[in-house]
Amino acid sequence: MSDQISASVADGVGHVTLDRPQALNALSFEMIRALTAVFEAWRDDSEVGLVVLDGAGERGFSAGGDIRELYEYATDGNADDAREFFRSEYRLDAMIARYPKPVVAIMDGITMGGGIGLAGHAAIRVVTERSRVAMPETRIGFTPDVGGSWLLARAPGELGVHLALNSRTMDAADALHAGFADSFVPSERLPHLVQALAERADPGSPAEIVMLFDETPGPSALALARDWVDACYSAPTVAEIITRLRAFAEGRRTAPGSADASSSFPTQPLDPAASAYAAAAADELETLSPTALTVTLESVRRARTLGSLEEALEQEFRLVSWFIEQHDLREGIRAQVIDKDRAPKWSPATLDDVDPGLAAHVMGAQLHDPVWPDTATT
């Protein structure tokens, strides 16, 4: 057992807690191994009827993978070690998704990247008023993984593309609307929820018990933006998405030079807040890694055609196996986490300089051992 997680069994409930609060419960390789061992041990344990998964501290469930550890892999030439980390993490994520016992994941506070890999595929996903949910990979020159592309691809309309490209952070209402969560429970009621799961009073199923504590978090800003997000983010390329965002922000009804009917914007009077939101989204896209944006757009759209979470994870693995050896990932982590100068120098520096066939090539090239040795993953 690792000192970075805690695990206990009582009253038929297996309770496992990510226990690195000083690092916002960021996932290290040690934690991945320890969590895997716990879930494997509890799979056939008759003393465990359901699993509660949460994080220590009040700031977050998990901020994601340990970015500093990833940076060390990338800069020290340990790409093979990094790939083994990802393989182990993805297998754990898939195990939770297919677990034979209900897994109740409590996404209280910051839940991003690898945290979504653990909680986002659980049977019952709970958010609170403190939840901040995101796949923020493009900010570091990377791409959504841990099954994030699978979740993003199934968000309503083009919201998943927007969330992926802009690394947009969701509150509880947004996470529910986008399909990243199932129930909203105020944080002050979480201890009572865990107690009720242990007591399993009528109604007895975990999902029904959670529903007893479920409340309505209020309107989703993401849902309210759906019309213009669909019109802008349905564009075929990132460059065209930016063009449409600019056109919408300026009050035009269609993007200039586009014959695509999908670029027609809503006809209601322009909302200043929506205009500012779209302009800010365009500004942000122009600061992010052109390579990461191009690959991420293709990844989410291809994930819509895949038949299972495991297929999405294999696709993501081919991408991250490539990214771990690329300049932009190292540069993104340096700028955001190591030096914190927030001034990455991407290569290539513009969308026009990215090979249009790059994403398809990387996703189609099986250069390393896959996550599952056989392709018939279950």
C-alpha positions as CSV (number, residue, x, y, z in Angstrom):
1,M,0.0,0.0,0.0
2,S,1.2,3.5,-0.8
3,D,1.1,6.4,1.6
4,Q,-0.3,8.4,-1.3
5,I,-3.7,6.7,-1.0
6,S,-5.7,5.3,1.8
7,A,-8.1,2.4,1.6
8,S,-10.4,0.7,4.1
9,V,-13.4,-1.6,4.1
10,A,-16.3,-1.2,6.5
11,D,-20.0,-2.1,6.4
12,G,-19.6,-3.5,2.9
13,V,-18.1,-0.3,1.5
14,G,-14.6,-0.1,0.1
15,H,-13.5,3.5,0.6
16,V,-10.4,4.6,-1.3
17,T,-9.0,8.1,-1.0
18,L,-6.4,9.9,-3.0
19,D,-4.1,11.2,-0.3
20,R,-1.7,13.8,-1.8
21,P,-3.6,17.0,-0.7
22,Q,-0.4,19.1,-0.9
23,A,-0.3,18.3,-4.6
24,L,-4.0,18.5,-5.2
25,N,-4.0,14.7,-5.3
26,A,-2.1,14.7,-8.6
27,L,-1.6,11.1,-9.8
28,S,1.9,9.7,-9.6
29,F,2.9,6.3,-11.0
30,E,3.0,5.1,-7.4
31,M,-0.6,6.0,-6.9
32,I,-1.7,4.4,-10.2
33,R,0.0,1.1,-9.1
34,A,-1.6,1.3,-5.6
35,L,-5.1,2.1,-6.9
36,T,-4.8,-0.7,-9.4
37,A,-3.9,-3.2,-6.6
38,V,-6.8,-2.0,-4.5
39,F,-9.4,-2.3,-7.2
40,E,-8.1,-5.7,-8.2
41,A,-8.2,-7.0,-4.6
42,W,-11.7,-5.7,-4.1
43,R,-13.1,-7.1,-7.4
44,D,-13.8,-10.5,-5.9
45,D,-13.9,-9.5,-2.2
46,S,-17.2,-10.6,-0.7
47,E,-16.8,-7.9,2.0
48,V,-17.0,-5.2,-0.6
49,G,-20.3,-4.4,-2.1
50,L,-19.6,-1.0,-3.5
51,V,-16.6,1.4,-3.7
52,V,-16.5,5.1,-2.8
53,L,-13.7,7.0,-4.5
54,D,-12.7,10.5,-3.2
55,G,-9.8,12.8,-2.6
56,A,-8.2,14.1,0.6
57,G,-8.5,17.8,1.5
58,E,-11.1,20.4,0.5
59,R,-9.4,21.8,-2.6
60,G,-9.8,18.9,-5.1
61,F,-10.5,15.3,-6.0
62,S,-7.4,15.3,-8.3
63,A,-5.8,18.0,-10.4
64,G,-4.7,15.3,-12.9
65,G,-1.5,13.5,-13.6
66,D,1.7,14.5,-11.9
67,I,2.9,17.0,-14.6
68,R,6.3,17.4,-13.0
69,E,6.8,13.6,-13.2
70,L,5.7,13.7,-16.8
71,Y,8.2,16.5,-17.5
72,E,11.0,14.5,-16.0
73,Y,10.2,11.6,-18.3
74,A,10.1,13.9,-21.3
75,T,13.3,15.8,-20.6
76,D,15.3,12.9,-19.3
77,G,14.7,10.7,-22.4
78,N,12.5,8.2,-20.5
79,A,9.8,8.1,-23.0
80,D,9.3,4.3,-22.5
81,D,8.7,4.9,-18.8
82,A,6.2,7.5,-19.6
83,R,4.4,5.2,-22.0
84,E,4.2,2.5,-19.3
85,F,2.7,5.1,-16.9
86,F,0.0,5.9,-19.5
87,R,-0.6,2.2,-20.2
88,S,-1.1,1.5,-16.5
89,E,-3.3,4.6,-16.0
90,Y,-5.5,3.7,-18.9
91,R,-6.0,0.1,-17.8
92,L,-7.0,1.4,-14.4
93,D,-9.5,3.9,-16.0
94,A,-11.0,1.1,-18.0
95,M,-11.2,-1.2,-15.0
96,I,-13.2,1.4,-13.1
97,A,-15.5,1.8,-16.1
98,R,-16.2,-2.0,-16.3
99,Y,-16.0,-2.7,-12.5
100,P,-18.5,-5.3,-11.4
101,K,-19.4,-3.4,-8.3
102,P,-20.8,0.2,-8.2
103,V,-18.1,2.8,-8.0
104,V,-19.3,6.2,-6.5
105,A,-16.8,8.9,-7.4
106,I,-17.0,12.1,-5.5
107,M,-15.6,14.9,-7.7
108,D,-15.5,17.5,-5.0
109,G,-13.3,20.5,-5.9
110,I,-10.7,20.5,-8.7
111,T,-11.1,17.4,-10.9
112,M,-9.1,17.6,-14.1
113,G,-7.2,15.4,-16.5
114,G,-6.2,12.2,-14.8
115,G,-8.8,12.9,-12.1
116,I,-11.5,12.6,-14.8
117,G,-9.9,9.4,-16.0
118,L,-10.6,7.9,-12.6
119,A,-13.9,9.5,-11.7
120,G,-15.4,10.3,-15.1
121,H,-16.0,6.7,-16.1
122,A,-17.3,5.5,-12.7
123,A,-20.9,4.2,-12.4
124,I,-22.0,7.1,-10.2
125,R,-20.3,10.5,-10.5
126,V,-21.1,13.2,-7.9
127,V,-20.2,16.9,-8.2
128,T,-20.6,19.6,-5.6
129,E,-20.7,23.4,-5.6
130,R,-16.9,23.3,-5.3
131,S,-16.3,21.2,-8.4
132,R,-14.2,22.5,-11.1
133,V,-14.0,20.0,-13.9
134,A,-11.8,20.2,-17.0
135,M,-9.6,18.5,-19.5
136,P,-6.9,21.2,-19.6
137,E,-4.3,19.5,-21.8
138,T,-4.1,22.0,-24.6
139,R,-2.7,24.6,-22.2
140,I,0.5,22.5,-21.9
141,G,0.8,21.6,-25.6
142,F,-0.9,18.2,-25.0
143,T,-4.2,16.5,-25.9
144,P,-7.1,15.1,-23.8
145,D,-6.5,11.5,-22.8
146,V,-7.6,9.1,-20.0
147,G,-10.8,8.5,-22.0
148,G,-11.4,12.3,-22.0
149,S,-11.9,12.2,-25.8
150,W,-14.6,9.6,-25.3
151,L,-16.5,11.8,-22.9
152,L,-15.9,15.0,-24.9
153,A,-17.1,13.3,-28.1
154,R,-20.4,12.5,-26.4
155,A,-21.2,15.9,-25.0
156,P,-24.1,17.7,-26.7
157,G,-23.5,19.2,-30.1
158,E,-20.0,20.8,-30.4
159,L,-19.6,21.5,-26.7
160,G,-17.0,18.8,-26.3
161,V,-14.9,20.3,-29.0
162,H,-15.1,23.7,-27.3
163,L,-14.2,22.1,-23.9
164,A,-11.3,20.2,-25.4
165,L,-9.7,23.0,-27.5
166,N,-10.2,25.8,-25.0
167,S,-9.6,23.6,-21.9
168,R,-12.7,25.2,-20.5
169,T,-13.4,24.6,-16.8
170,M,-16.9,23.4,-15.9
171,D,-18.8,24.0,-12.7
172,A,-21.3,21.4,-11.4
173,A,-24.1,22.5,-13.7
174,D,-21.8,22.4,-16.8
175,A,-20.4,19.0,-15.9
176,L,-23.9,17.6,-15.5
177,H,-25.0,19.1,-18.9
178,A,-21.9,17.9,-20.7
179,G,-22.2,14.3,-19.4
180,F,-19.2,14.4,-17.1
181,A,-21.3,13.9,-13.9
182,D,-24.6,12.4,-12.8
183,S,-25.6,14.0,-9.5
184,F,-25.1,17.3,-7.6
185,V,-24.7,17.0,-3.9
186,P,-23.8,20.0,-1.7
187,S,-20.4,19.4,-0.1
188,E,-21.7,19.8,3.4
189,R,-23.9,16.7,2.7
190,L,-21.1,14.4,1.5
191,P,-20.5,12.8,5.0
192,H,-24.1,12.0,5.2
193,L,-24.1,10.5,1.7
194,V,-21.1,8.3,2.6
195,Q,-22.9,7.2,5.8
196,A,-26.1,6.4,3.9
197,L,-24.1,4.3,1.4
198,A,-22.7,2.3,4.3
199,E,-26.1,1.9,6.0
200,R,-27.8,1.2,2.6
201,A,-31.3,2.0,4.0
202,D,-34.3,1.8,1.6
203,P,-34.1,2.5,-1.2
204,G,-31.1,0.2,-1.3
205,S,-29.2,0.7,-4.5
206,P,-26.2,3.1,-4.5
207,A,-27.8,5.1,-7.4
208,E,-31.0,5.5,-5.5
209,I,-29.3,6.5,-2.3
210,V,-27.3,9.2,-4.1
211,M,-30.6,10.5,-5.6
212,L,-31.8,11.1,-2.1
213,F,-29.1,13.8,-1.7
214,D,-29.3,15.1,-5.3
215,E,-30.2,18.7,-5.8
216,T,-30.4,21.1,-8.8
217,P,-27.2,23.3,-9.1
218,G,-28.8,26.0,-11.3
219,P,-28.4,26.9,-14.9
220,S,-25.5,25.8,-17.0
221,A,-23.6,28.6,-18.8
222,L,-22.4,25.9,-21.2
223,A,-25.9,24.9,-22.1
224,L,-26.9,28.6,-22.7
225,A,-24.0,28.9,-25.1
226,R,-24.9,25.8,-27.1
227,D,-26.3,27.5,-30.2
228,W,-23.3,29.7,-31.1
229,V,-20.8,27.1,-29.9
230,D,-22.3,24.6,-32.3
231,A,-22.2,27.2,-35.1
232,C,-18.5,28.1,-34.5
233,Y,-17.0,24.8,-33.4
234,S,-18.5,22.7,-36.2
235,A,-16.0,24.3,-38.6
236,P,-13.6,21.8,-40.2
237,T,-10.4,23.3,-38.9
238,V,-9.2,25.2,-35.9
239,A,-8.4,28.2,-38.1
240,E,-12.0,28.3,-39.3
241,I,-13.3,27.9,-35.8
242,I,-11.3,31.0,-34.8
243,T,-12.7,32.9,-37.9
244,R,-16.3,32.0,-36.9
245,L,-15.7,33.0,-33.3
246,R,-14.4,36.4,-34.4
247,A,-17.4,36.8,-36.8
248,F,-19.9,35.9,-34.1
249,A,-18.2,38.2,-31.5
250,E,-18.4,41.1,-34.0
251,G,-22.2,40.6,-34.5
252,R,-22.0,39.1,-38.0
253,R,-24.6,36.4,-39.0
254,T,-22.2,34.1,-40.8
255,A,-18.5,33.7,-41.0
256,P,-16.8,35.6,-43.9
257,G,-16.0,33.5,-46.9
258,S,-17.9,30.4,-45.7
259,A,-20.6,28.7,-47.8
260,D,-21.2,26.2,-45.0
261,A,-24.7,26.7,-43.6
262,S,-23.5,25.4,-40.2
263,S,-21.7,28.7,-39.8
264,S,-24.9,30.6,-39.6
265,F,-25.3,32.1,-36.1
266,P,-28.4,32.4,-33.9
267,T,-30.7,35.1,-35.1
268,Q,-31.6,36.5,-31.7
269,P,-30.1,39.9,-30.7
270,L,-26.4,39.6,-29.9
271,D,-25.8,39.0,-26.2
272,P,-22.8,41.2,-25.1
273,A,-21.8,38.4,-22.6
274,A,-21.8,35.8,-25.4
275,S,-19.9,38.1,-27.7
276,A,-17.2,38.7,-25.1
277,Y,-17.1,34.9,-24.3
278,A,-16.6,34.1,-28.0
279,A,-13.9,36.8,-28.5
280,A,-12.1,35.5,-25.4
281,A,-12.3,32.0,-26.7
282,A,-10.8,33.0,-30.1
283,D,-8.0,35.0,-28.3
284,E,-7.2,32.0,-26.2
285,L,-7.0,29.6,-29.1
286,E,-4.5,31.9,-30.8
287,T,-2.1,31.5,-27.8
288,L,-2.2,27.7,-27.5
289,S,-0.1,25.1,-29.3
290,P,-1.2,24.9,-32.9
291,T,-0.1,21.2,-33.0
292,A,-2.0,20.3,-29.9
293,L,-5.1,22.1,-31.1
294,T,-5.0,20.4,-34.5
295,V,-4.5,17.0,-33.1
296,T,-7.1,17.5,-30.4
297,L,-9.8,18.5,-32.8
298,E,-9.3,15.4,-34.9
299,S,-9.1,13.2,-31.8
300,V,-12.4,14.2,-30.4
301,R,-14.1,14.0,-33.8
302,R,-12.7,10.5,-34.4
303,A,-13.7,9.4,-31.0
304,R,-17.4,10.0,-32.0
305,T,-17.0,7.1,-34.5
306,L,-15.4,4.6,-32.0
307,G,-17.3,1.8,-30.4
308,S,-15.9,1.7,-26.9
309,L,-14.0,3.5,-24.2
310,E,-11.1,1.1,-24.8
311,E,-10.9,2.0,-28.4
312,A,-10.7,5.7,-27.5
313,L,-8.0,4.9,-24.9
314,E,-5.9,3.1,-27.6
315,Q,-6.3,6.0,-29.9
316,E,-5.3,8.4,-27.2
317,F,-2.3,6.2,-26.3
318,R,-0.9,6.5,-29.9
319,L,-1.2,10.3,-29.5
320,V,0.4,10.6,-26.1
321,S,3.2,8.2,-27.1
322,W,4.0,10.7,-29.9
323,F,3.5,13.8,-27.8
324,I,5.9,12.7,-25.1
325,E,8.8,13.1,-27.5
326,Q,7.6,16.5,-29.0
327,H,8.8,20.0,-28.3
328,D,5.5,21.5,-27.5
329,L,4.7,19.3,-24.5
330,R,8.0,20.0,-22.9
331,E,7.7,23.7,-23.7
332,G,4.1,23.8,-22.4
333,I,4.9,22.2,-19.1
334,R,8.0,24.4,-18.7
335,A,6.0,27.6,-19.3
336,Q,3.0,26.7,-17.1
337,V,4.5,24.6,-14.3
338,I,8.3,24.7,-14.2
339,D,9.3,28.3,-14.9
340,K,5.8,29.7,-14.8
341,D,6.5,32.5,-17.2
342,R,3.3,31.7,-19.2
343,A,5.2,32.4,-22.4
344,P,5.6,29.2,-24.3
345,K,7.3,29.2,-27.7
346,W,5.4,26.7,-29.8
347,S,6.9,24.9,-32.8
348,P,5.4,25.3,-35.3
349,A,4.2,28.6,-34.2
350,T,1.1,29.0,-36.4
351,L,-1.8,26.8,-37.5
352,D,-0.8,27.4,-41.1
353,D,2.5,25.7,-40.5
354,V,1.0,22.5,-39.1
355,D,0.9,19.6,-41.6
356,P,-2.8,19.0,-42.3
357,G,-2.3,15.3,-42.3
358,L,-0.4,15.2,-39.0
359,A,-3.2,14.1,-36.7
360,A,-4.4,11.3,-39.0
361,H,-0.8,10.1,-39.4
362,V,-0.1,10.0,-35.6
363,M,-3.4,8.3,-34.8
364,G,-2.9,5.7,-37.5
365,A,0.6,4.7,-36.6
366,Q,1.0,1.9,-34.1
367,L,4.7,2.5,-33.2
368,H,4.6,1.1,-29.7
369,D,3.0,-1.7,-27.8
370,P,-0.7,-0.9,-27.3
371,V,-2.5,-0.6,-24.0
372,W,-4.0,-4.0,-24.4
373,P,-1.9,-6.6,-26.2
374,D,-4.9,-8.0,-28.0
375,T,-7.2,-5.6,-29.9
376,A,-10.3,-7.3,-28.6
377,T,-10.4,-5.2,-25.4
378,T,-13.2,-5.8,-23.0
